[in-house]
Amino acid sequence: MGRPRSFDENEALMAAMNAFWTKGYAATSMKDLTAAMGISGPSIYSAFGDKRELYLKTIDRYADVDGCAPIVAFEGARTIEDAVRGFLMSVVSHSTQQEGAPRGCFLASCVATTVGEVDGVAERMEKAIQDTDARLAARFDQEKAKGNLPDDFPSQDRARLLHDMRQGYVHRSRAGWSADALLEDLEDRVRMLVD
């Protein structure tokens, strides 16, 4: 029986994710990862596998935790207008105000660039996109069932549009746009999505 681990796996995964996010998968060395995670190379291999396996685990961790903050805001709001507003505000906040981590979206900014280059990434990206679209569409469908949106409201199309807006905000934030600039037309976007 081995010794118990002397590090928090979740914290180590988040540190590895930030290393990959900052430098990109190819440019991130095992030396970078050991420095970021604060653990030895053998401990990384023992707990997470090789660099590729560690990278895939960071993608899974991000999709389960960080990536869903805007969706949680969307699903938890009282009205559909508040849901859309909360989703977009969460995206902007997450993209412009993260302390000690790269801004934007790990999947869009880092992981998407390795589709076709790192085995296992394409499937995770496709699943993340499909899961996001499905959760957004489900909330629109709930509002239709309550009579708050018309029966012919295109839930799936609006879910995709909202998801695409999210990526647009991320792209602009990485180009240096401030939260105020990104939120300037927030109410117009809310109306566009629910009318």
C-alpha positions in Angstrom: 0.0 0.0 0.0 1.5 3.4 -1.0 1.8 6.5 1.1 -1.1 8.9 1.1 -0.7 11.8 -1.3 0.6 15.0 0.3 -1.2 17.3 -2.2 -4.7 18.2 -3.1 -5.6 16.7 -6.4 -8.1 19.3 -7.4 -5.7 22.2 -6.6 -3.0 20.4 -8.5 -5.3 19.9 -11.6 -6.2 23.6 -11.5 -2.5 24.6 -11.3 -1.8 22.3 -14.3 -4.7 23.7 -16.2 -3.4 27.3 -15.7 0.0 26.2 -16.9 -1.4 24.7 -20.1 -3.7 27.7 -20.5 -0.9 30.2 -20.2 1.7 28.4 -22.5 -0.4 26.1 -24.6 -0.2 22.3 -24.6 2.9 21.8 -26.8 5.0 24.5 -25.1 4.2 23.4 -21.5 7.0 21.1 -20.3 7.0 18.7 -17.4 9.3 21.2 -15.7 6.6 23.8 -16.1 4.0 21.5 -14.7 6.1 20.4 -11.7 6.7 24.1 -10.8 3.1 25.1 -11.3 1.7 22.1 -9.4 4.4 22.1 -6.6 4.8 18.3 -6.9 7.5 16.1 -8.3 7.5 14.5 -11.8 7.1 11.0 -10.3 4.1 12.2 -8.2 2.5 13.7 -11.3 2.9 10.4 -13.3 1.6 8.4 -10.3 -1.5 10.5 -9.7 -2.4 11.7 -13.2 -0.4 9.7 -15.8 1.7 11.3 -18.6 1.4 14.9 -19.9 -1.5 14.0 -22.3 -3.5 12.2 -19.6 -2.9 15.1 -17.2 -4.1 17.5 -20.0 -7.3 15.5 -20.5 -8.0 15.5 -16.8 -7.6 19.3 -16.7 -10.2 19.5 -19.5 -12.6 17.3 -17.6 -12.1 19.3 -14.4 -12.7 22.6 -16.2 -15.9 21.3 -17.9 -17.2 20.0 -14.6 -16.4 23.1 -12.5 -15.3 26.4 -14.0 -16.8 26.1 -17.4 -20.4 25.9 -16.1 -20.6 29.1 -13.9 -22.6 31.0 -16.6 -24.8 28.0 -17.1 -25.5 27.7 -13.4 -26.5 31.4 -13.5 -28.7 30.7 -16.5 -30.5 27.8 -14.9 -31.0 29.4 -11.5 -32.5 32.8 -12.5 -36.2 33.5 -11.9 -37.1 34.8 -15.3 -35.8 34.0 -18.8 -34.7 37.6 -19.2 -32.8 37.4 -15.9 -31.4 34.0 -17.0 -29.9 35.4 -20.3 -28.7 38.6 -18.5 -27.1 36.5 -15.7 -25.4 34.1 -18.2 -23.9 36.9 -20.2 -22.8 38.9 -17.1 -21.2 35.8 -15.7 -19.3 35.2 -19.0 -18.0 38.8 -19.0 -17.0 38.6 -15.3 -15.3 35.3 -15.8 -13.5 36.6 -18.9 -12.3 39.9 -17.6 -11.8 39.7 -13.8 -10.1 36.4 -13.0 -7.3 36.8 -10.6 -4.1 34.8 -11.0 -5.4 32.9 -14.1 -5.6 33.5 -17.8 -8.8 35.2 -18.9 -11.5 33.9 -21.1 -12.4 30.2 -21.6 -9.9 27.4 -21.3 -11.8 25.3 -23.9 -11.9 28.1 -26.5 -8.6 29.7 -25.8 -6.4 26.6 -25.3 -8.1 23.3 -25.8 -9.7 24.0 -29.1 -6.2 24.6 -30.6 -5.3 21.0 -29.9 -8.3 19.3 -31.5 -6.8 16.8 -34.0 -3.4 17.1 -32.4 -4.0 15.4 -29.0 -5.9 12.2 -28.8 -9.1 12.5 -26.7 -9.5 16.3 -27.1 -11.9 16.3 -30.1 -14.4 14.1 -28.2 -14.2 16.3 -25.1 -14.8 19.5 -27.1 -17.7 18.0 -29.0 -19.3 16.8 -25.7 -18.8 20.2 -24.0 -20.5 21.9 -26.9 -23.4 19.5 -27.0 -23.9 19.5 -23.3 -23.9 23.3 -23.2 -26.4 23.6 -26.0 -28.6 21.0 -24.4 -28.7 22.7 -21.0 -29.4 26.1 -22.5 -32.1 24.7 -24.8 -33.7 22.9 -21.8 -34.1 26.2 -19.9 -35.8 27.8 -22.9 -38.1 24.7 -23.2 -39.0 25.1 -19.6 -40.1 28.6 -20.2 -42.2 27.5 -23.2 -43.9 24.9 -21.0 -44.8 27.6 -18.5 -46.2 29.8 -21.2 -43.5 32.5 -20.8 -42.2 31.9 -24.3 -44.3 31.1 -27.4 -44.8 27.4 -28.4 -42.8 28.0 -31.6 -39.9 29.6 -29.8 -36.7 28.1 -31.4 -35.1 26.8 -28.2 -32.2 25.0 -29.9 -31.4 27.8 -32.2 -31.4 30.4 -29.4 -29.3 28.1 -27.2 -26.7 28.0 -30.0 -26.8 31.7 -30.5 -26.3 32.3 -26.7 -23.4 29.9 -26.7 -21.9 31.7 -29.7 -22.3 35.0 -28.0 -20.4 33.6 -25.0 -17.5 32.8 -27.3 -17.6 36.2 -28.8 -17.4 37.8 -25.4 -14.4 35.6 -24.6 -12.7 36.5 -27.8 -13.2 40.2 -27.2 -12.1 40.0 -23.6 -8.8 38.3 -24.7 -8.3 41.2 -27.1 -8.4 43.6 -24.1 -12.0 44.8 -24.0 -13.2 45.9 -20.6 -16.3 44.5 -18.8 -18.0 47.9 -19.3 -17.4 47.8 -23.0 -18.6 44.2 -23.3 -21.8 44.9 -21.3 -22.7 48.1 -23.2 -25.3 46.4 -25.3 -26.4 43.8 -22.8 -30.1 44.7 -22.8 -30.2 44.6 -26.6 -28.7 41.1 -26.5 -31.2 40.0 -23.9 -34.1 41.2 -26.1 -32.5 39.6 -29.2 -32.4 36.2 -27.5 -35.9 36.1 -25.9 -38.1 38.1 -28.3 
